[in-house]
Amino acid sequence: MQSSRSGFLASPSGSARPARPAQLDPAILDHLGGGLDPEVISEMSHASAAALLDRVHHTEDPQIVRRVITLVDTEGVDIIAQLWSNAEPDSLPGILWRLYLLRTWMQRNREQIARLWRLGEPVATTASAIVGVDETPDAEDIARTADSILSGAFTGDFAVALDRASAFTDVIANGLRVQAHRITAAQKGAVAQGGAQEGQEAQETQGAPHDAQTRAARLMHTAANLLTTSRDFHEGAHLWRRGRLE
């Protein structure tokens, strides 16, 4: 679970592409393949993010909203990666990029994320209230929350959607840390028991501590990335309320 400057991964390969939504200018995307100047791409990045958000905020057509929310599902992540993946996290395109990646990651790993939520939020706290998730969510709850956070960014209060995204990623990061600590503790217990073993049973435990440590370290690394993303969402909400997220 990793991505460029975020804590989750969306597959770089897209599905077969139908016609692009009208909110994304095909001419802009076609020109990107030619290798435009970075400053021009940056201008397109900011302009397209603002135009998309404004268009959906002012529409009453639920089909348009759904098409924008499922953009990555229908066209592949690279359609927005070309425009927004290199944007700074304290910018509108950078935040939208992270919101789309968050939804994709949650949809594709819903069962694992449901388990991590239960580890990170064993009892309901303010995080549960902010995100709108029960303390024992299942995979479908995670999928609905993924859609709700992204759709809320386009149709509701953008800052509130970012608050929800921030709280959600913070809980999942905590779940990863809890899982890493459990792996380490379980391995220490297994090693202690193995020290009193003899013959074949002792040989089977050899090398396991390193594997457990590697897995735990990877979980902690992913947790750290998610905490960074949580802070990005939190700062984005702050900037939006001040009228400075552009």
JOGI-V86915 format. One record per residue. N is the residue number from 1. RES is the residue in one letter. NEAR is the number of other C-alpha atoms within 12 Angstrom. Layout:
n->[N	N]
res->[RES	RES]
near->[NEAR	NEAR]
This chain:
n->[1	2	3	4	5	6	7	8	9	10	11	12	13	14	15	16	17	18	19	20	21	22	23	24	25	26	27	28	29	30	31	32	33	34	35	36	37	38	39	40	41	42	43	44	45	46	47	48	49	50	51	52	53	54	55	56	57	58	59	60	61	62	63	64	65	66	67	68	69	70	71	72	73	74	75	76	77	78	79	80	81	82	83	84	85	86	87	88	89	90	91	92	93	94	95	96	97	98	99	100	101	102	103	104	105	106	107	108	109	110	111	112	113	114	115	116	117	118	119	120	121	122	123	124	125	126	127	128	129	130	131	132	133	134	135	136	137	138	139	140	141	142	143	144	145	146	147	148	149	150	151	152	153	154	155	156	157	158	159	160	161	162	163	164	165	166	167	168	169	170	171	172	173	174	175	176	177	178	179	180	181	182	183	184	185	186	187	188	189	190	191	192	193	194	195	196	197	198	199	200	201	202	203	204	205	206	207	208	209	210	211	212	213	214	215	216	217	218	219	220	221	222	223	224	225	226	227	228	229	230	231	232	233	234	235	236	237	238	239	240	241	242	243	244	245	246]
res->[M	Q	S	S	R	S	G	F	L	A	S	P	S	G	S	A	R	P	A	R	P	A	Q	L	D	P	A	I	L	D	H	L	G	G	G	L	D	P	E	V	I	S	E	M	S	H	A	S	A	A	A	L	L	D	R	V	H	H	T	E	D	P	Q	I	V	R	R	V	I	T	L	V	D	T	E	G	V	D	I	I	A	Q	L	W	S	N	A	E	P	D	S	L	P	G	I	L	W	R	L	Y	L	L	R	T	W	M	Q	R	N	R	E	Q	I	A	R	L	W	R	L	G	E	P	V	A	T	T	A	S	A	I	V	G	V	D	E	T	P	D	A	E	D	I	A	R	T	A	D	S	I	L	S	G	A	F	T	G	D	F	A	V	A	L	D	R	A	S	A	F	T	D	V	I	A	N	G	L	R	V	Q	A	H	R	I	T	A	A	Q	K	G	A	V	A	Q	G	G	A	Q	E	G	Q	E	A	Q	E	T	Q	G	A	P	H	D	A	Q	T	R	A	A	R	L	M	H	T	A	A	N	L	L	T	T	S	R	D	F	H	E	G	A	H	L	W	R	R	G	R	L	E]
near->[31	25	26	26	28	37	37	38	29	33	22	22	17	20	16	14	17	15	15	25	26	20	28	29	23	18	15	27	26	16	17	25	16	13	15	18	13	17	14	16	27	27	22	31	37	31	24	33	34	26	22	33	33	20	22	32	24	16	19	13	14	16	15	25	31	24	27	37	34	27	37	37	31	23	26	25	34	27	36	43	33	30	39	37	34	29	31	27	31	27	33	44	36	37	48	48	44	48	49	42	47	47	39	37	35	40	31	25	25	27	21	25	39	35	28	35	40	32	27	32	34	22	18	21	19	19	27	30	17	25	36	27	34	27	27	24	30	23	25	22	25	37	27	25	34	38	36	34	42	45	36	32	38	37	30	21	20	35	33	30	37	43	39	39	49	37	36	47	48	37	40	46	37	34	32	39	32	26	31	29	23	21	27	26	18	19	26	20	18	23	24	15	15	22	17	14	16	13	12	10	15	18	15	16	25	20	16	22	23	17	16	27	22	18	23	26	21	23	32	29	24	32	33	29	30	40	31	27	42	36	31	36	43	31	29	38	34	23	23	25	19	12	14	15	29	29]
